[in-house]
Amino acid sequence: MRAHPAGPQHAAGLGGPGWLSEPDDPNDLLPALWPSTARRLSGGSADGVVSVGGVPVTELAAEHGTPAYIVDEADFRARATAFRDAFAEAFADACGGADVYYAAKAFTCTAVARWLAEDGLRYDACTGGELAVALRGGTDPAHVLLHGNNKSDEEIVRAVRAGVGKVVVDGFHDIDRTADAAREAGVRQGVLIRTTVGVEAHTHDYIATAHEDQKFGLSLASGQAAEAVRRVLARPELELRGLHSHIGSQIFDVSGFEVAARRLLGLHAQVLAEHGVEMPEIDLGGGFGIAYTTQDAPLSPADLARGMAEVVTAACAQLGVAVPKVSIEPGRAIAGPAGVTLYRVGSTKDVALDGGLQRRYVAVDGGMSDNIRTALYDADYSATLGGRRSTASPVLSRVVGKHCESGDVVVKDEFLPDDLAAGDLLVVPATGAYCHSMASQYNHVPRPPVVAVKDGVSRVLVRRETEDDLLALDVG
């Protein structure tokens, strides 16, 4: 990781990163970074105001306050159904289609669970809490996949009793506990074995090696995965549905999936040869990238689906096995671009640096409590003036929060208008994934609301926390 222990270093990138260029017009919204309905209004009293889902951000700030997470419902659902349709079409001839499980860790609430169920997607839960949201949102339990490297006995029992479709076995400890829970519930529980295939993929690069130093899964190279197959088959309470792998995040091509799929299908063929068991499924995980800034160029769902279908069918042909039913797990790729965060500027400050340089600091009313990714992962974001149009020259700026941390940075580098001032609204795109999910109450700052917008109407999905909420858990 390139991140400083306390977050982004103060003096790093004084001239801005190489990929960031001064815009001809800082008012422009780059479509790749924004929800499909986002636009800057023209004419009338709202001239220059950014609108999402047909609702001007000035109205959103007035009604819901700042900071606030804004989710474009139509955009979210369009991205979800794009994955559903693209993978169904790409794998139709090979195996009758593909299942798309939404990775709830990116962002979930009961409304999102309901949207997914209505649109024919499945639900990938990592904890009992995410499972509870799915069930409360009306998800068919048979369409739920339960992950987790350290599932509690309670979570396993709850999932099995609820009738979840599959439990992902992440270690030998999961096998007997899941089988025992199934026996007590009087059911036969479907399971997938999470297999560490020795491929790590992030962004454009991937590493294929026998080194598998991570907490997830059972090693293919050491024989752990094959041993897990034997142990699952020895428990009649379990139905071995197939193998699972996940190779990374922010992946912009299918080369890493090619290596992973070939290795995973090799074990699939081995199980058929040794045990006479033809597992019906294979889950290739998620990790599909999105555009946070102009340096990112993600593939469309259709291109991803075609590429992965070619990879899987070629590997199965080489191994002489039928193509199993394929599943994938997009989360960020659906939620990320559909969400923006709305802030209000509190102050600006120019700080003199060595060599006659200076940096413009723009402080907003949120920060690392509502977006920890910049401090945690050295992540890059974009930002724009949301409440008006500006004719001022662009100035390289750093957007920071209100927390008592030097690493409290929201946007490390962005060109913002020179006349940006206290009271202005600032909008940060591509924050629909992981920002709300990883939000905290650091410095006892209540977490922002999640507000859905669609067809000119806004509605609260998750209400803003209050100081009363903070104190309600404090028993003195």
Secondary structure as the mmCIF struct_conf table of DSSP 4:
data_model
#
loop_
_struct_conf.conf_type_id
_struct_conf.id
_struct_conf.beg_label_comp_id
_struct_conf.beg_label_asym_id
_struct_conf.beg_label_seq_id
_struct_conf.end_label_comp_id
_struct_conf.end_label_asym_id
_struct_conf.end_label_seq_id
TURN_TY1_P TURN_TY1_P1 PRO A 5 ALA A 6
BEND BEND1 GLY A 7 PRO A 8
TURN_TY1_P TURN_TY1_P2 HIS A 10 GLY A 15
TURN_TY1_P TURN_TY1_P3 GLY A 18 TRP A 19
BEND BEND2 ASP A 24 ASP A 24
TURN_TY1_P TURN_TY1_P4 PRO A 26 ASN A 27
HELX_RH_3T_P HELX_RH_3T_P1 PRO A 31 LEU A 33
BEND BEND3 TRP A 34 TRP A 34
TURN_TY1_P TURN_TY1_P5 SER A 36 THR A 37
STRN STRN1 ARG A 39 ARG A 40
BEND BEND4 GLY A 43 GLY A 44
TURN_TY1_P TURN_TY1_P6 SER A 45 GLY A 48
STRN STRN2 VAL A 50 VAL A 52
TURN_TY1_P TURN_TY1_P7 GLY A 53 GLY A 54
STRN STRN3 VAL A 55 PRO A 56
HELX_RH_AL_P HELX_RH_AL_P1 VAL A 57 HIS A 64
BEND BEND5 THR A 66 PRO A 67
STRN STRN4 ALA A 68 ASP A 72
HELX_RH_AL_P HELX_RH_AL_P2 GLU A 73 ALA A 90
TURN_TY1_P TURN_TY1_P8 PHE A 91 PHE A 91
HELX_RH_AL_P HELX_RH_AL_P3 ALA A 92 CYS A 95
BEND BEND6 GLY A 96 GLY A 96
STRN STRN5 ALA A 98 ALA A 103
TURN_TY1_P TURN_TY1_P9 ALA A 104 LYS A 105
BEND BEND7 ALA A 106 PHE A 107
HELX_RH_AL_P HELX_RH_AL_P4 THR A 110 GLU A 118
TURN_TY1_P TURN_TY1_P10 ASP A 119 GLY A 120
STRN STRN6 ARG A 122 ALA A 125
BEND BEND8 CYS A 126 THR A 127
HELX_RH_AL_P HELX_RH_AL_P5 GLY A 128 ARG A 136
TURN_TY1_P TURN_TY1_P11 GLY A 137 GLY A 138
HELX_RH_3T_P HELX_RH_3T_P2 PRO A 141 HIS A 143
STRN STRN7 VAL A 144 LEU A 146
TURN_TY1_P TURN_TY1_P12 ASN A 149 ASN A 150
HELX_RH_AL_P HELX_RH_AL_P6 ASP A 153 ALA A 162
TURN_TY1_P TURN_TY1_P13 GLY A 163 GLY A 163
BEND BEND9 GLY A 165 GLY A 165
STRN STRN8 LYS A 166 VAL A 169
BEND BEND10 GLY A 171 GLY A 171
HELX_RH_AL_P HELX_RH_AL_P7 PHE A 172 ALA A 185
TURN_TY1_P TURN_TY1_P14 GLY A 186 GLY A 186
STRN STRN9 GLN A 189 THR A 196
BEND BEND11 GLY A 198 GLY A 198
STRN STRN10 VAL A 199 THR A 203
TURN_TY1_P TURN_TY1_P15 HIS A 204 HIS A 204
STRN STRN11 ASP A 205 ALA A 208
BEND BEND12 ALA A 210 ALA A 210
BEND BEND13 GLN A 214 GLY A 217
STRN STRN12 LEU A 218 SER A 219
TURN_TY1_P TURN_TY1_P16 LEU A 220 GLY A 223
HELX_RH_AL_P HELX_RH_AL_P8 GLN A 224 LEU A 233
TURN_TY1_P TURN_TY1_P17 ALA A 234 ALA A 234
TURN_TY1_P TURN_TY1_P18 PRO A 236 GLU A 237
STRN STRN13 LEU A 238 HIS A 244
STRN STRN14 GLY A 248 ILE A 251
BEND BEND14 ASP A 253 VAL A 254
HELX_RH_AL_P HELX_RH_AL_P9 SER A 255 HIS A 275
STRN STRN15 GLU A 281 ASP A 283
STRN STRN16 PHE A 288 PHE A 288
BEND BEND15 TYR A 292 THR A 293
TURN_TY1_P TURN_TY1_P19 THR A 294 GLN A 295
HELX_LH_PP_P HELX_LH_PP_P1 PRO A 298 SER A 300
HELX_RH_AL_P HELX_RH_AL_P10 PRO A 301 LEU A 319
TURN_TY1_P TURN_TY1_P20 GLY A 320 GLY A 320
HELX_LH_PP_P HELX_LH_PP_P2 ALA A 322 PRO A 324
STRN STRN17 LYS A 325 ILE A 328
BEND BEND16 GLY A 331 GLY A 331
HELX_RH_AL_P HELX_RH_AL_P11 ARG A 332 ALA A 335
TURN_TY1_P TURN_TY1_P21 GLY A 336 ALA A 338
STRN STRN18 GLY A 339 ALA A 352
HELX_RH_3T_P HELX_RH_3T_P3 ASP A 354 GLY A 356
STRN STRN19 GLN A 358 VAL A 364
BEND BEND17 ASP A 365 ASP A 365
TURN_TY1_P TURN_TY1_P22 MET A 368 ASP A 370
HELX_RH_AL_P HELX_RH_AL_P12 ARG A 373 TYR A 377
STRN STRN20 THR A 384 LEU A 385
BEND BEND18 GLY A 387 ARG A 388
BEND BEND19 ALA A 392 ALA A 392
HELX_LH_PP_P HELX_LH_PP_P3 SER A 393 SER A 393
STRN STRN21 PRO A 394 VAL A 400
BEND BEND20 LYS A 402 CYS A 404
TURN_TY1_P TURN_TY1_P23 SER A 406 GLY A 407
STRN STRN22 VAL A 409 PRO A 417
TURN_TY1_P TURN_TY1_P24 ASP A 418 ASP A 419
TURN_TY1_P TURN_TY1_P25 ALA A 422 GLY A 423
STRN STRN23 LEU A 425 PRO A 429
BEND BEND21 ALA A 430 ALA A 430
BEND BEND22 GLY A 432 TYR A 434
TURN_TY1_P TURN_TY1_P26 CYS A 435 MET A 438
HELX_RH_3T_P HELX_RH_3T_P4 TYR A 442 HIS A 444
HELX_LH_PP_P HELX_LH_PP_P4 VAL A 445 PRO A 449
STRN STRN24 VAL A 450 LYS A 454
TURN_TY1_P TURN_TY1_P27 ASP A 455 GLY A 456
STRN STRN25 VAL A 457 VAL A 462
HELX_LH_PP_P HELX_LH_PP_P5 ARG A 463 GLU A 465
HELX_RH_AL_P HELX_RH_AL_P13 GLU A 467 ALA A 472
TURN_TY1_P TURN_TY1_P28 LEU A 473 LEU A 473
#
